[in-house]
Amino acid sequence: MVDLFEEVEGELRSDRYLKLVRGLAPWATGVFAVVLLGYCAYWGYTVWQDRNMAAAAAAYQKGVDALSQNDTTGAFAAFEIAAKADTPGYKTLALLQEGDLRLAAGKPDEAVAPNQIFGDLASLKAAEALLDSAPYAQLQTRLTPLMDPKRPYWLYAKEALAMAKLMAGKTADARKDFTVLGLSLGAPQDMRERSQIAIALIDAGEAQTAVQAVKIAATMPPPPTATVAPPPDGSQGGPPSPPAGAAQ
């Protein structure tokens, strides 16, 4: 009799487990589908971004090569393709090259077309010049509009604001910003390296040393864009570096 009761109880327990599994199955399937969809979307975006970067890099280098052969028509056509690619770094460089070509062709009115590029660069340099003297609130006001991802120097503005936070004693917030910069796909390699230096020094309790180290690293001139071909896979693409000597 005892065995019979145990058998019945075991069957009832199995039935409860089966009902529980059946009830959870749709939720588990839904969660798995969402995770899979998110992964596929991220992978697709990364592939699309890499292809755009590679296409822009190839077009820009083609323009540079055409310039070296005094083929201004071919250069302008190639820079036009690079400027239309959805890659902020190469778009900015291509627009600057187009502006120079228009100036050389005696078309100054057309040459000022990418005025936001020059305007943002001037605003960024002004904010960087005030890093050592202006209060944090003022620097935040100056840099925040430049940090819109649609603006040409938004990564550099974010780096400058991270520096301002570090100098204002907002170490935790600065570390978060440097971490984001170090992981940003569009950030150039030198910016990622500066971010890693800053994070390492912050973690070591050397916040002030981090400020000086990043400033020194930022003054090192990048390779000349006219003679060094961008990487074909676009792995180090990003907005162009401001002129050497600018504190970031």
N, C-alpha and C positions, 0 to 999 in steps of 0.2 A: 504493500500500500504506500509506503514511504517513497519507494522508487517511482510509483505512478505519479504522486504529487510533484516530485522533483522533475519528472519528465514534462508534466504539464506546465510547471513554472518555467522550465527552460524554453519551452515552445512560446509561451507568452512573452518572455524576455526577448526572444529572437524576433517575434512580431513587432515589439516596440522598437527595437533597433532598426528593423527594416523600414518602419514608418518614419523614424527619425532621419534615416539616410535618404529616403525618398523626398522628405520635406526639405532637406538641405541641398539636395542635388541641384535644383534650379538656381539657388543662390550661388553655389560654388561654380556652376557653369557660367553664370553671369559675371562673377568676379574674374574668372579666368579670361573670359572674352574681353572684358574691359582692359585687363593687363596686356593681353595680346594685341589689342587694337592700339593701345598707347605705345607699345614697343614698336609696332609696325609704322605708326605715324612718325615717331622719333627717327627711326631708321630711314624712312622715306625722305624726311626733311633733311637729314644729314647728307644723304646721297644727292639730293637736289642742290643743296648748298655747295657741296664739293664740286659738282659738275659746273655750277655757275662760276665758282671761284676759278676752276681750271680754264673755262672758256674766257673769262675776263683776263686772266693772266696771259693766256696765249695771244689774245687780241692786243693787249697792252704791249707785250714784247714785240709783236709784229709791227706796231706803230713805232716803237723805239728803233727797231731795225730799219724801217723805212726812213726815219729821220737821219740815221747815220749814212744813208745813201742819197740824202737830199731829195727824197721823194715825198714832198709835203702833202700831195694829194692822197697818196696811199697811207701816209701816216695819219692824216685827219680821219680817213675812213675807218682805220683800225681803232683809233682812239674813240670814235663815235660808238663802235660796237662795245668797247670796254665800258664806256660811260653808261650804256643802257643796261648793262648786266646788274643784277641785284646784289652787288658786292660793294659796300660803302668805301672800302679802301681803294680799289682800282677805279671806281667811279670818280673819286676825288682826284686821283692822279691824272686820269684821262681828261677830266674837265680842265685841270690846270694846264695840261699840254695843249689842249684845244685853244685855251685863252692865249697862250704864247704864240701859237700859229696864227691866230686872228690878228694879234698885235703886229706880227711880222708882215702880215698881208695888208696892213694899213686899215684895219677895221676895229678901232678901239671900242666903239659902242657895243659890238658883239663880244668883244673880249671880256667885258665885265659881266657876262651872263651868269657865271657861277659865283655871284657876289656873296652868297651865304657862306661859301667856303672861306673866302678871305675875311669876311666879317666874323665868323666863328673863330678862326685862327687868331685874329686880333684880340677878341674877347678872352680867349683861353690864355694867351700870353699875358694879358693884363692881369688876369686872376692869379696866374703863376707868379708874377712879379710881386704880388701882394701877400704871398703865402707867409712870409716872415714877419709881416707888420700888421696886416688887417685882422680884425676879429673874425672868429669863425662864422658868425651869422652873416657878415658881409660877403665872405667867400662863398658861403652856401647860396646866397641870393644870386651871385654872379654865375656860379657854375651849374646850378640846377637846370636852367633852360637849355644849356649846352649838352645835357645828359640824355636828351631824347634820342632813342636809337635811330631816328630818321636824320639826325644831325651828323655832319661829316666827322667831327672829332669827339663823339660822345664817350668813347672809351678813355680818351686822354682826360676829358673833363671828370669822369668818374675816378680816375687815378689821382687827379689833383685834389678832388674832394676827400678821397681817402687819406691823402697826405695832410690836408687841413684838419681832419678829425684826429689824426695821430698827434699833430702838434697842439691840438686843443685838449689833449688828455682823454679823448674818446677812443681809447685803445681797442676795446671790444668791437665797436662799430667799424673802426678802421680795418681790423683784421677780417671782418666779414666781407668788406668791400674788396680787399686784396685777394681773398679766397675766390670771390666771384670772378675777378679779373684773371686770376691764374687759370680758371677753368673755362673762360670764354673762348668759344671756337674762333671768333673773329679777332681776338687779340693777337698782335704780333709777338714773335718769340721773345724780343727784348723786354716787352712789358710783362710777359709771364714770368720771366726770370727776375725782374725787379720785385714782382709780387711775392715770389717765393723767398727772396732775400728778406723782404719786410716781415713776412709771416714768421720766418725762422728767428729773426731778431726779437720780434714781439714775444714769441713763446719763451725766449731766453731772458725776458725781462729787460731788454735793451731797446725800449721804444725810441728814445732820442737818437740812438745809434742808427736805428732803422731809417729815421728821417734823413740823416746825412748820407747813409749808404744808397738809398734810392735816388737822392739828388745827384750824387756822383755818377751813378749808373746811367741816369737819364741824360747826362751831358755827353755821353759817348756817341759820336756821330754814327748814323746808320750807313750802310753801303750805298753808293750813288745809284739811284734808280735807273739811270740811263745806261749803265754798264753792267749791272748785275741782273740777270734774268730772274723773275719771280719763280718760286718753286712750281713745277707743273701740276702738282696735286693740290696746290692752294693751302697747304697745311699751315703756313705761317702768314696767311693773308691777314689784312686788317687795315685800318685807316693809316694814312701816311704819318710818319713821325714828324712832329714839329721841328723846326730848325734846331741844330745842335746848340746846346747851351741853355735851352729852355728848361726850367725846373719843373719837374712833374711829380 
